[in-house]
């Protein structure tokens, strides 16, 4: 059985402020959730293999490869930069010394 002090503690951990009326409401809901976990614990899973992914989807990420721009496109990009130095973009320093 879940005590009201435990509900208050859980609410504090979740950074939720509860009124007395809400404590009783959440106590009932938490008890229901915990009872459901007890039912799940009793499920027979001895012959069931662990499953990581049931959807069958595979990784859709592509490998990270750089593709050099054509000379003309590169030239246009550098010309459009607000600040440049030779053929590079010039930006503010990210790290301080």
Number of C-alpha atoms within 10 A of each C-alpha: 7 11 12 14 11 12 20 19 13 13 15 12 9 9 9 11 10 15 10 9 8 12 19 15 12 16 19 14 12 15 15 12 11 14 13 11 11 11 9 11 10 8 8 8 10 6 6 7 7 7 6 7 8 6 6 6 7 7 5 6 6 6 6 6 6 6 6 8 10 8 8 8 11 14 13 10 13 17 14 11 13 9 12 13 10 7 11 14 14 13 11 6 7 6 5 4 4
